[in-house]
């Protein structure tokens, strides 16, 4: 049996990290980790930044979803679903699945 996805309108924004000219600081709720000041912010927003131990790599950006916390990469789309849930979507999948409404 085949099914067609119901047409729904979603909200989505493309995400870019701090330092990128396309970055929107309003999207990032807070930071957590060892290299931030003040240290160890609590995770209370949908999109947050984790700074690993100094010298152990670049900052990691996470999105709280219904499936748990998922890593967000530069250029990913952050979609808000029909019930307000948020989830990341890779640019190629987004382009193949969605079109402007």
C-alpha positions in Angstrom: 0.0 0.0 0.0 1.3 3.5 -0.8 0.7 6.7 1.1 1.1 10.4 0.3 2.3 12.8 3.0 -0.5 15.3 3.9 0.3 18.8 2.9 1.2 20.9 5.9 2.8 24.3 6.3 5.8 24.3 8.7 8.1 27.0 10.1 11.8 26.6 9.4 14.9 28.6 9.7 18.4 27.8 8.5 21.0 27.7 11.2 24.6 29.0 11.1 27.0 29.1 14.1 28.4 32.2 15.7 31.2 33.7 13.6 29.3 33.0 10.4 27.8 36.2 8.8 24.4 34.5 8.5 24.3 33.6 12.2 21.1 34.8 14.1 22.0 35.2 17.8 18.3 35.0 18.8 18.3 31.3 17.8 20.9 30.2 20.4 19.4 30.1 23.8 22.6 29.8 25.9 26.0 28.1 26.3 27.2 25.3 28.5 30.7 24.0 29.1 34.2 24.7 30.3 35.2 27.6 28.0 32.2 29.8 28.5 31.6 32.7 31.0 29.8 32.3 33.3 30.6 28.5 33.2 28.0 25.8 33.0 24.8 27.3 31.9 21.9 25.0 32.4 20.2 23.6 29.3 16.8 25.3 29.2 16.2 26.2 25.6 15.7 24.3 22.3 19.1 25.2 20.8 22.2 25.3 22.9 25.9 25.4 22.6 28.3 23.1 24.3 32.0 24.0 24.6 34.2 21.0 25.1 37.3 21.0 27.3 39.8 23.5 26.1 41.9 22.0 23.3 39.5 19.1 22.7 37.7 20.5 19.6 35.2 23.0 18.4 32.0 24.0 20.0 29.1 21.6 19.5 25.5 22.8 18.9 22.6 20.7 20.1 18.8 20.8 19.6 16.4 19.4 22.1 13.8 17.3 20.2 11.1 14.7 21.0 13.7 12.0 20.3 16.3 13.5 22.6 19.2 15.9 22.0 20.4 16.0 18.4 23.6 17.7 17.0 23.0 20.6 14.6 25.5 21.3 11.9 26.0 24.6 10.0 23.4 25.0 7.3 20.9 22.6 8.8 17.3 23.7 8.8 15.5 23.8 12.2 11.9 22.8 11.6 9.0 23.5 13.9 6.4 20.8 13.4 2.6 21.0 13.6 2.6 20.5 17.4 5.4 22.9 18.1 8.1 20.2 18.2 11.5 21.1 16.8 13.9 18.9 14.7 16.9 19.5 12.5 16.9 18.7 8.8 19.9 18.4 6.4 19.8 21.0 3.6 19.6 18.4 0.8 16.6 16.6 2.5 14.9 19.9 3.2 15.2 21.0 -0.5 13.8 17.6 -1.7 10.9 17.7 0.7 9.8 21.3 1.1 9.0 24.3 -1.1 8.1 27.9 -0.1 4.4 28.3 0.9 
